[in-house]
Amino acid sequence: MSDGKSNAPTRKHTALPKAQILIEALPWLTRHHGKTVVIKFGGNAMIDEDLKAAFAQDVVFLRHAGLKPVVVHGGGPQISAALDKHGIVSEFKAGLRVTTEDAMDVVRMVLAGQVQRELVGLLNQHGPLAVGLTGEDAHTLTATKHQPEIDGELVDIGRVGEITEIDTGAIEALLADGRIPVVSSIARSQDDHHVYNVNADTAAAALAAALGAETLMVLTDVEGLYEDWPDSDEVISRLTASELEKLLPDLSSGMVPKMEGCLHAVRGGVTTARVIDGRVQHSILLEIFTDEGIGTMVVPDEQGES
């Protein structure tokens, strides 16, 4: 008589490795649940169709995994292309785009009308999630004129702004409603009725601090911060705010706003700020839900001392 138990070996299910991967993500899912994460979208991930689609999947995954993602974007390549089309020369000083009144009209049109709309569309292929806004909306970002110092002198670079105030009300209302805010880095003027072009890395960092975000993630076209570039391509995987501050003067101009943003964020109460390689598909998920991570993580001083 059979006792009803089979002696046959347990069937080897081909899907088991998938279950293993999901279970490995559990501690991170638990840790990040309900937390706000601000993601600066930029670099190759903005141009390459496959990377764009993977980025949208990652952000929607975070939302469904119980996090509250906020996306901030610029649009350097798209702005340059549009200015060319309008016969306006692109000029940069101190790593910032010189923005005349005519150029500002184009910047606003490209960021709010092209880059943001495309991103909202990609996210909304997965459900009625994303809502686009610019820093002008509901006074989200307010700025005054930014004049960089070059060779000891303040230089006028047009309608480029320095953020002076942030009102997170509209973004928080969207997050409470389960939406994904997509913010274009344009700010209202504190002084007149104009608008300002603001650096998207800086805007993302300022928003992360104002929202009390758990994490700021900045997508770049490099693997992270290199130990001793160009002599070595070893990536620094973790450093404290003070360690980063010492490195800032020697960084390449493109990395300065990104790393200054990370420093501002962690000094402003954000738990971790990370620069990650946007050329790697699903880099956001790899960074948030795995042990290895794939970029450079900046932590506040008291956490990082060991």
HELIX and SHEET records of a PDB file:
HELIX    1   1 LEU A   16  GLU A   24  1                                   9    
HELIX    2   2 LEU A   26  HIS A   32  1                                   7    
HELIX    3   3 GLY A   43  MET A   46  5                                   4    
HELIX    4   4 GLU A   49  HIS A   64  1                                  16    
HELIX    5   5 GLY A   76  LYS A   85  1                                  10    
HELIX    6   6 GLU A  101  VAL A  110  1                                  10    
HELIX    7   7 LEU A  111  VAL A  115  3                                   5    
HELIX    8   8 GLN A  116  LEU A  123  1                                   8    
HELIX    9   9 ASN A  124  HIS A  126  5                                   3    
HELIX   10  10 ASP A  137  HIS A  139  5                                   3    
HELIX   11  11 GLY A  169  ALA A  176  1                                   8    
HELIX   12  12 ALA A  200  LEU A  211  1                                  12    
HELIX   13  13 ALA A  241  LEU A  247  1                                   7    
HELIX   14  14 LEU A  248  ASP A  250  5                                   3    
HELIX   15  15 MET A  255  ARG A  267  1                                  13    
HELIX   16  16 SER A  283  PHE A  289  1                                   7    
HELIX   17  17 ASP A  301  GLY A  304  1                                   4    
SHEET    1   A 8 ALA A 130  THR A 134  0                                        
SHEET    2   A 8 ILE A 180  SER A 184  1                                        
SHEET    3   A 8 LYS A  68  HIS A  73  1                                        
SHEET    4   A 8 THR A  36  PHE A  41  1                                        
SHEET    5   A 8 THR A 215  THR A 220  1                                        
SHEET    6   A 8 THR A 272  ASP A 277  1                                        
SHEET    7   A 8 GLY A 295  VAL A 299 -1                                        
SHEET    8   A 8 ARG A 238  THR A 240  1                                        
SHEET    1   B 2 PHE A  92  LYS A  93  0                                        
SHEET    2   B 2 LEU A  96  ARG A  97 -1                                        
SHEET    1   C 4 GLY A 161  ILE A 166  0                                        
SHEET    2   C 4 LEU A 141  LYS A 145 -1                                        
SHEET    3   C 4 ILE A 186  SER A 189  1                                        
SHEET    4   C 4 VAL A 195  ASN A 197 -1                                        
SHEET    1   D 2 GLU A 149  ILE A 150  0                                        
SHEET    2   D 2 GLU A 153  LEU A 154 -1                                        
SHEET    1   E 2 LEU A 225  TYR A 226  0                                        
SHEET    2   E 2 VAL A 235  ILE A 236 -1                                        
END                                                                             
